Amino acid sequence: MLRIHGILAHRGDLRHAGRLHALEHAGAVECLWIPPGDLGRRRFRLPTDRGTDCAFSLGRGEAMADGDLLYLDETRAVILRLGAEAVLRLRPRDADAALKLGWNAGNLHWRVRFGAGTLDVLLD
């Protein structure tokens, strides 16, 4: 379990921009999605979009904002996302279209989930 207390910085903070950019290219940035009903809470335990179990507590006087940087080390970063995760669900009409869709999704480094005959693209 990853214990996170407070907010390090906003995602656009220039002090962490270089390291965060490198981690994004390495595919090591995880998102912690806070459901709309939990926005008033100060403590919660939720998994990131990659399955890392996080125990998060917000300090006094701190307010959550979409894109806040919660955790950063040499191997990964955790970004706070507020609201429901936006998903574009694609269903190819045949095997050729599925092959082209899979190639493009990989080539463009889309974050995806695979369903029964669908490809769910996770949108930022």
C-alpha positions in Angstrom: 0.0 0.0 0.0 1.2 3.5 -0.9 0.6 6.0 1.9 0.2 9.6 0.6 -0.3 12.6 2.9 -1.0 15.9 1.3 -0.4 17.4 -2.1 3.2 17.8 -3.4 2.4 20.3 -6.2 0.1 21.0 -9.1 0.9 19.1 -12.2 1.9 22.3 -14.0 4.5 23.1 -11.4 7.8 23.7 -13.2 9.9 22.3 -10.3 8.7 18.8 -11.2 8.0 19.2 -14.9 11.1 17.5 -16.2 10.9 14.4 -14.0 7.1 14.1 -14.6 7.6 14.4 -18.3 10.2 11.6 -18.3 7.9 9.4 -16.2 5.1 10.0 -18.6 7.3 8.8 -21.5 8.2 5.7 -19.5 4.5 4.9 -18.8 5.0 5.3 -15.1 2.4 7.9 -14.3 -0.7 6.7 -12.4 -4.0 8.5 -11.9 -5.9 8.4 -8.6 -9.5 9.0 -9.6 -11.7 10.5 -6.9 -15.4 9.9 -7.5 -17.6 13.0 -7.3 -19.4 11.8 -4.2 -16.1 11.6 -2.3 -14.8 15.1 -3.0 -15.7 16.3 0.5 -13.8 13.6 2.3 -10.3 14.2 3.8 -9.2 10.5 3.9 -9.9 7.6 1.6 -8.4 4.5 0.3 -8.6 3.9 -3.4 -6.7 2.1 -6.2 -5.0 4.0 -9.0 -5.9 3.3 -12.6 -3.0 0.8 -12.6 -4.1 -1.0 -9.4 -1.8 0.5 -6.8 -3.6 0.6 -3.5 -3.3 4.2 -2.1 -4.2 5.5 1.4 -4.6 9.2 0.9 -5.1 11.9 3.5 -5.5 15.6 2.9 -3.9 18.0 5.4 -5.7 20.9 7.0 -6.1 23.9 4.8 -5.4 21.9 1.6 -7.9 21.7 -1.2 -7.9 19.1 -4.0 -7.7 20.2 -7.6 -7.7 18.2 -10.8 -4.1 17.4 -11.8 -2.4 17.8 -8.4 0.8 15.8 -8.0 0.4 13.5 -5.0 3.5 11.2 -5.2 6.7 11.4 -7.1 9.9 9.3 -6.9 12.4 7.9 -9.4 10.1 5.1 -10.6 6.6 6.5 -10.7 4.2 9.5 -10.1 0.6 9.6 -8.9 -1.6 12.4 -10.2 -5.0 13.3 -8.7 -8.0 13.2 -11.0 -11.4 14.5 -9.9 -14.7 13.2 -11.2 -15.5 10.2 -13.3 -12.9 8.8 -15.8 -13.8 9.7 -19.4 -13.7 6.6 -21.7 -14.1 6.3 -25.4 -15.4 2.8 -26.3 -14.5 1.6 -29.7 -15.9 -1.6 -31.3 -14.3 -2.6 -34.6 -16.6 -4.0 -37.2 -14.2 -6.9 -38.3 -10.8 -8.4 -37.7 -9.0 -6.1 -40.2 -10.4 -3.0 -38.4 -9.5 -4.5 -35.0 -5.9 -5.0 -36.2 -5.6 -1.5 -37.5 -7.2 -0.1 -34.3 -4.8 -2.1 -32.1 -1.8 -1.0 -34.1 -2.8 2.7 -33.9 -3.6 2.5 -30.2 -0.1 1.1 -29.5 1.7 3.4 -31.9 0.0 6.5 -30.3 0.6 5.2 -26.7 -3.1 5.4 -25.8 -4.0 4.2 -22.4 -6.6 1.4 -23.1 -8.6 -1.4 -21.5 -9.8 -4.4 -23.4 -13.4 -5.5 -23.1 -15.5 -8.2 -24.8 -15.0 -7.1 -28.4 -14.2 -3.5 -27.4 -11.3 -1.2 -26.9 -11.8 1.4 -24.2 -9.5 4.4 -24.6 -9.0 6.3 -21.3 -9.2 10.0 -22.0 -7.4 12.8 -20.1 
